Amino acid sequence: MSQDHLETGIVTDFRDRLTYAGYLRLDRLLSAQQPLSGTAEEPPRHDEMLFIIQHQTSELWMKLMIHELRAAIGYVQGDQLAASFKTLARIKLIQKQLFEQWAVLETLTPSEYETFRPAFAELEALLRAPSLYDEFLRHLARRGLPVPRASVERDFTQPYRRNPELVPVLKTIYDDPLHWWDAYDMCEKLLDVEEGFQLWRFRHLKTVERIIGHKSGTGGSSGVPFLKKALEQTFFPELIDVRTAIGAR
């Protein structure tokens, strides 16, 4: 049966060209799921594949989020707040993907999870600094706002500590958002990122609680209590504190 050609010049022979599968390295990507729950006598547990793919896709989304955060940091370092807004909007959508996919993992029953849980190794994450928030505060200082020196010249190897002296600086922005519109917009977009992370943390907590209850977590953590404590941590504490200060007498 012949096929009509709607357009001339369309390439159909890709033998000597880069293919979709080659560009994405699908052979490596799709062979990276190696369940550990099997033995010489028994095949791997069926549901371990779900767990692996869930977490591998999460790692890919997080890699993209880090990529976008680095771009946003570069824009802020160059005092281009408006240019960073598109990347922050993309980060917000990535966070939505990360949040929604917890629902797939929740289809695991506790007994299904326990069949392969002992095979996991410890997971380690590294938070790099200076962060986007650090660079934003430096940007505000370059614009003449009285940002405390401790907030712009701190030891970036140490965790960020809440600085009450920064609240009046942010209040200046919130009291006159039209004058400081790009800085105000940046503050709100940072809070969007904060909220997205907190929602992800909460969904993580509830998923763990639903599947393993109050058993110890991966890496020897206390599990659910550890995740609850993480919910109390905030990335941008002064952006919350300034709301308390606005209108206060």
C-alpha positions in Angstrom: 0.0 0.0 0.0 1.5 3.3 -1.1 1.8 6.3 1.2 1.3 9.8 -0.1 4.1 12.2 0.8 2.6 15.4 2.2 5.9 17.3 2.0 9.0 16.8 0.0 12.5 16.8 1.6 11.4 15.1 4.9 14.3 12.9 6.2 13.2 9.4 7.1 16.6 7.6 7.2 18.3 8.4 10.6 21.0 5.7 10.4 23.8 8.3 10.3 22.0 10.9 12.4 21.5 11.5 16.1 18.3 9.7 17.1 15.8 10.5 19.9 16.9 7.5 21.9 20.6 8.3 21.3 20.2 12.0 22.3 18.4 11.0 25.6 20.7 8.0 26.1 17.7 5.8 26.7 19.8 2.7 26.8 21.6 3.9 29.9 18.5 5.6 31.4 16.2 2.6 31.1 18.9 0.2 32.4 19.5 2.1 35.6 16.6 0.4 37.5 18.4 -2.5 39.3 16.3 -3.9 42.1 18.2 -5.3 45.0 15.5 -7.4 46.7 16.0 -10.5 44.6 18.1 -13.6 45.5 19.5 -16.5 43.6 16.3 -18.3 44.2 13.7 -15.5 44.1 13.2 -12.7 41.6 13.1 -9.0 42.8 9.9 -7.9 44.5 7.5 -6.5 42.0 6.9 -3.2 43.8 10.6 -2.3 44.2 10.6 -1.1 40.6 7.9 1.5 41.6 10.1 2.7 44.4 13.2 3.0 42.3 11.5 4.9 39.4 9.7 7.2 41.8 13.0 8.2 43.4 15.0 8.4 40.2 12.5 10.7 38.6 12.5 12.8 41.8 16.3 13.1 41.6 16.0 14.2 37.9 13.5 16.9 38.8 15.7 18.0 41.7 18.7 18.1 39.3 16.7 20.4 37.0 15.6 22.5 40.0 19.3 22.9 41.0 20.1 23.9 37.4 17.4 26.5 37.5 18.4 27.8 40.9 22.0 28.3 39.7 20.7 30.3 36.8 18.5 32.4 39.1 21.5 33.0 41.4 23.5 34.2 38.4 20.8 36.6 37.4 20.6 38.1 40.9 24.4 38.4 41.1 24.1 40.5 38.0 21.3 42.6 39.5 18.8 41.2 36.9 15.9 40.3 39.2 13.3 40.4 36.4 15.4 37.8 34.4 15.3 35.4 37.4 11.5 35.4 37.6 11.1 33.0 34.7 13.4 30.5 36.3 11.7 30.8 39.7 8.3 30.3 38.0 9.7 27.1 36.4 11.0 26.0 39.8 7.5 26.4 41.2 6.1 24.1 38.5 8.9 21.5 39.1 7.9 21.5 42.8 4.4 20.8 41.8 5.5 17.7 39.9 7.5 16.5 42.9 4.5 17.1 45.1 2.0 15.3 42.9 4.1 12.2 42.3 4.0 11.2 46.0 0.5 9.9 45.2 2.1 7.1 43.1 4.3 5.9 45.9 1.3 5.9 48.3 -0.1 3.0 46.4 2.5 0.8 48.1 1.1 -1.1 51.1 3.3 -1.3 54.3 3.9 -5.0 53.7 5.0 -4.5 50.1 7.4 -1.8 51.2 9.0 -3.9 54.0 10.0 -6.7 51.5 12.7 -4.6 50.0 13.4 -1.7 52.5 16.5 -3.4 54.1 18.4 -3.1 50.8 18.6 0.7 50.8 21.9 2.5 51.3 22.2 5.8 53.2 21.3 8.9 51.2 23.3 12.1 51.6 22.5 15.6 50.3 24.6 18.7 50.2 23.2 22.1 50.4 25.5 24.6 48.7 25.9 28.2 49.7 25.8 31.1 49.1 22.2 30.5 48.3 19.7 32.5 46.2 18.6 34.2 49.4 22.1 35.2 50.2 22.6 36.7 46.8 19.3 38.6 47.0 20.3 40.2 50.2 23.6 41.2 48.6 21.6 42.7 45.8 19.6 44.8 48.2 22.7 46.0 49.8 24.1 47.1 46.4 20.9 49.1 45.9 21.6 51.1 49.1 19.3 49.3 51.5 20.9 49.0 55.0 21.2 45.2 55.0 23.1 44.1 58.1 26.7 43.2 57.4 26.2 39.9 59.2 23.7 39.0 56.4 26.0 39.6 53.5 29.4 38.7 54.9 28.5 35.6 56.9 30.3 32.2 56.9 28.6 30.4 54.1 29.8 27.0 55.3 27.4 27.5 58.3 23.6 27.3 58.2 21.7 30.5 57.8 20.6 32.1 61.1 17.6 34.4 61.5 18.6 38.0 61.8 16.0 40.4 63.3 17.9 43.4 62.0 17.0 42.4 58.5 13.2 42.7 59.1 13.1 46.6 58.9 15.0 46.4 55.6 12.4 44.1 54.2 9.6 46.2 55.7 10.9 49.1 53.7 10.1 47.1 50.6 6.7 45.9 51.7 5.7 49.4 52.9 6.3 50.8 49.4 6.0 47.9 46.9 5.4 50.1 43.9 8.8 51.8 44.4 10.5 48.5 45.1 8.4 46.4 42.8 11.0 44.1 41.5 12.4 43.5 45.0 8.9 43.0 46.3 8.1 40.5 43.5 11.3 38.7 44.3 10.4 38.4 47.9 7.0 36.9 47.0 8.6 34.4 44.5 11.1 33.3 47.2 8.1 32.6 49.4 6.5 30.6 46.6 9.7 28.4 46.5 9.5 28.1 50.3 5.9 27.1 50.2 6.5 24.5 47.5 9.3 22.9 49.6 7.2 22.9 52.7 4.3 21.2 50.8 6.7 18.6 49.4 8.1 18.0 52.9 4.6 17.5 54.3 3.6 15.1 51.6 6.8 13.2 52.2 6.0 13.0 55.9 2.5 11.7 55.3 3.6 9.2 52.7 6.3 7.8 55.0 3.8 7.7 57.9 1.2 5.9 55.7 3.7 3.3 54.5 6.0 2.5 57.4 4.3 4.2 60.4 6.8 5.3 63.0 9.6 3.0 62.2 13.1 4.4 61.9 13.9 6.1 58.6 16.5 5.7 55.9 20.0 6.4 57.2 19.1 5.8 60.8 16.9 8.8 61.3 13.9 8.8 63.6 11.6 8.7 60.6 8.3 10.6 61.0 9.6 12.7 64.0 12.6 13.7 62.0 10.4 14.8 59.1 8.1 16.7 61.4 11.1 18.6 62.8 12.2 19.4 59.2 8.8 21.2 58.7 9.8 23.7 61.3 12.8 24.8 59.3 12.4 27.8 57.0 14.7 29.0 54.2 13.8 32.7 54.4 12.7 33.4 58.0 12.7 37.2 57.8 10.2 37.1 54.9 7.8 35.6 57.4 8.8 37.8 60.2 8.3 41.0 58.2 4.6 40.1 58.0 4.3 40.2 61.8 6.0 43.6 61.7 3.7 45.1 59.1 1.0 47.1 60.9 2.3 46.3 64.3 2.3 49.0 67.0 
